[in-house]
Amino acid sequence: MRGFNSFSCIRPGNGLFVEVTTKQNEIRFRIDTLAHCFGVSNCGRMRSYETKVGGTKSCTCCIHPRIVTLSNESLESKHSLSDQLHSNLKKYGWSSIRYDEGNLTTSSWKDERFVPLFRCQESFQTSRYSFQYRTNESGGSQQELKQSWEVSFFDEPTNSTMDPLQQEVQRNMVEWFELFHRIAVSLCRHLQLPPNILLEEDPQSQRLDLMRAFFYETAEENSCEDEVVTLGSNPHTDWGSFTIVWQDEVGGLQTYCRSCELWTDVTPVPNTFVVHCSDITSLALQTEWPSPLHRVLSPKHERRASLVYFGYPPRHLSLKNIAGSLSSFRDPQHRQSNDDDSAPSEFSEETLECYSLLQNQALGKGASSAAKHQLERIYNMPIQQIIQDKWQQVQRY
């Protein structure tokens, strides 16, 4: 059955960091004392992402993408929706979407589901299990002020030894996991992408996808004009095919505009989701759809809740396989034959340095990772191996 693969719980400052992994009735715990996060690392040609709160400006060279509703409408309407989605992803690398499934509403998720979800953190403080170290969630060099739960797909007998709190966590997370997978499948179909290339569409398949619930702690430093902003998530791009995000009304998600070198808020809109084009899709399309650099500011007054679904291609495919299957989606000048096993040569090092997938995130801030060489190295590698290597870099194993 669909089961609970792992979950983690983090308390900031001098508090407790706990990760719990349940698989085949085994439970592991990890603990660390967290420090506040000040400043962030650089990426590629961008000079710095440290932003003074008092001097923060918004991107003025573009507006937010138009919201697209994924629905079961007529074929003509679907073509219109597909065109708008393509336009949003090609220009911005992300789009706001609504998902038309019955009376789906997200307004009560935070109060009715998030608060109980994270209430169980106190039960882990007196646990008698061994502890190990882990850094943060997005692979940067700084700690991040948030708690998280995670679920992925695997086969496991029902674990009757879970206490009621763990059962509640599992039930909520699996329900969200299945919902967001349906949204991702609908997205791929509206984009008229070939099936089972960027996403494993069978809900029973052994897919790599992850579902994470985040609760971001408040940081009063963000209200001080002279302080560098505190980050709940360091600047990064996502590794996979598509990422789908739900955020509450608190906000804090920002994307980076490379044209004006400024961060811009992704304003929360009730009952909508944000879809990001991720690194594998962007590279397979030879960067025609950018993989947006993004971060999350720690909230000033109220804790921020968000759900993030990380979609991945089937584990056995390679970047070369995926790029070949998506050749018709690329600009005609980029459709040249690539019959050998080498990665496309037209990418500049400067362009590739902005992809977290191609960085060695274990090296820390300011380290060079030879992104072009890394693309060549992983181009024919199975996606599963690529992602496993990335998890080890950010100590997510």
PyMOL commands that set and color helices and strands:
alter all, ss='L'
color gray80, all
select helices_A, chain A and resi 53-55+75-91+109-124+164-190+220-223+279-284+319-325+327-329+332-334+349-352+356-358+371-378+383-393
alter helices_A, ss='H'
color red, helices_A
select strands_A, chain A and resi 6-10+17-23+26-30+68-70+94-99+146-152+210-216+231-236+242-247+253-257+262-265+273-277+294-297+304-311
alter strands_A, ss='S'
color yellow, strands_A
deselect
rebuild
show_as cartoon
